Amino acid sequence: MIHKMNLVNSAFRAIVTGKKTVEMRLNDEKRKKIKVGDTIEFENIDTHQKVACAVISLARYKDFFELYSHYDKTAIGYSEDEVADASDMYAYYSPELIEKYGALAIEVKVMF
């Protein structure tokens, strides 16, 4: 199955270059349909460039704080000189939605 997701430019570039290998999303009804072996087509919201990625693994967590504790910060999209803070995810999802659905880590690999 092919799933479509949008990404900001910095996250898109990090996935394309292989620096970011884990995409983090709310584990809502749409994401619960994702299975290992599926394809995710990411679209850069700024340039509309697209890249296809294979889903390598999925991991579900109570919240993003738990998710962050299981991954290296570069794998989830931070640079070495940045502080990885799970509260950054509040820019995308409300605390109420996170409590309702939990967090999903999607390990991906760019398909060439």
N, C-alpha and C positions, 0 to 999 in steps of 0.2 A: 504494500500500500504506500502511496505517496502522500505526505503531509506537507503543507505549506506554512511557513512562518516568516515573519519580518524581523529584521535585525537593524540596529543602528549601525552606522558606518564603521565605527571602531571595532565592534564585536564581529561584524561581517569580515573585515580584513583579518582579524585574529583567527577566525575559523579557516579562511582560505589559506593562510600561511601555516596552519597547523599549530599555532601557539595556543589557541583555545580549543580544547578537545571536549569540553563538557558545557552543554547549553542548559541553563537553569530556567525552569518554568513552573508556574502554578500547576499542581496536579489536578486540574479541573476535568470536566467531562470530555473535552476535546483531546486533552493529552492522554487520558486513560485509554484511548484507542491506539496509541503508539505501541508497536511491538518491536523487539529485537529483529533485525533483518529488514525492517521497513526503510524507506527513503524519506528524508526531509529535504525539501527544496527551500533554502533560505533565500530571501530577497533583501537586498540592501535598500532601505527606505529612502536613501538619498540619491543613489545612482541607478536603482532598479536592476542592477546586476544580480544574477542568480547563480547559486552553486548547489549542487546535489551532494548530500551526505548520507552515508549509510549509518543506521542506528546500530551501535556496537553493544551497548548495554544500557539498562535503565535501573535507577535506584530511587526509591521513594522515601521521603523523610517527613517528620512531623512539621518541620518548618525550615526556613533557610538557614537559621543558626545551626541546626543539626547538619544540614547539607554542607555548609561551609567547613565544618569541623572534619569532614571526611575527604576533602580534596585540597591539593596544592593550589595556591592562589592563581598561579599562571594557567592551570588547566581550566579554571572557571572564568578566565578573561582579564585578570589583573596583571599588571607588569610587576617586575621584581621590586621596583621602588614605590609601589602603591600599597596602601593598607587595605586589606580585604575585610570589609565590614558587611555582615549580612543585612544590616539595616538599610544598606543601599537599595535593597530590593523593594523597599517601601515606595520608591519612585515609580514602580511598576504595578505593585499589588498592595491593597490595603491590609492591615493586620487582621481584619475580619475575614477576608477571603483566604488569607494564608492559614488562619485557624480552621476554617471550614474545609479546605482542600488539601493542605499540606504542600510540600515542594517536591519537584521531580528533577533529577539529574539525568540528562540524556547524553551519553557518551557517543560522539560522532566521529566519523572519518570521511574526509573529502573523497569523492569518487571522481577519478580522472578517466 
